[in-house]
Amino acid sequence: LLPYARRWPARVALWVAAVLLTVVTGLSRVALGVHFTSDVVGGWLLGVAVVAATTAAFTSWRAHTGLRPVRPIRDGVAPEVERHPGAA
């Protein structure tokens, strides 16, 4: 959703929502007794690793195909995708 959120407060809100949802979901799993704390922490670490690997792959792919470099955390992985006025 980052390419669609052009303003700084919207981008911060997206990041906060994503992190908050992840943390609350993990804590609820432990609180309900359906997972051990180590399971949740392991899931969080695996999630971070997948995001890092995907970001690295997209960055490499962009460089290989001649697209301009981006800062994935700020721009998203495809900043060319943006909402144009009047677009459905």
N, C-alpha and C positions, 0 to 999 in steps of 0.2 A: 504493500500500500504506500510505501514511501514515495514512489514517483507521482502519486496523486496528491500527496500532501506537500505543497510547495512552501508553506509558511513554517517558520521555526517552531511555534507553539504546537502546531498539529503534529509535527514530527516527534517532538518530545512526548506528547500525549500518546502517540502510537507505541513508542518504546516503553513508556511507563506501563501502559496497558498490557503489553506483551510480557514484560517481566513480572508484573503483579499477578497476572493470570497463572503464569508458570509456578510462582512461589506459593500462591494460595492453593493451587491444585496439589502440589507436592505435600504441603503441610496437612491438607485435608486427608490425604492417603495415610499419613502417619497417625493423625488424630483418630481416624476411624479404625485403625489397627489392621488395615488390609495390606500394608507394606511396612518393611523395616526402614529406619532412617537411611541406612546404607543403600537400600534400593532406590530411594528417592534421590539421594545425592548422586548415585551412579547414573540415574536417568538424566539428571541435570547436566552432568559432565558429558554424557554421550550426546545430549542435545547441543551443547556448546561445540563439541567436536564436529558434529554434522554441519552446523551452521558455518563454522570456520572452514571446513573442507569445501563446502559448496561455494562460499564466497571466494576462496582461492581459485576454484575451478572456473567460476565466471570471470574473475579478473584475468586469468590466463587466457581464457577463450576470447575475451574482448581484445586483448593485446594481439593475439594470433590472427583475428579477423580484421584488424585495422581500426577498430572502434576506439574512441578516445578513452583514456584511463578515467576511472571514477573512484570516489571514496564510498564504498558500499554502505557504510553505516549512515552516512549523510544523504547520499544520492539514491540508494537502492542499487540493485544490480543492473537495472535497465532504465536509466534516466531518460532515454529517448521516448519512453512511453509516458505520455502525459495527457491529461484530459484537456481537450480543446473545447472552447466555448461552442455550444450547440451540438456537441457530440452526444450520442446516446449512451 
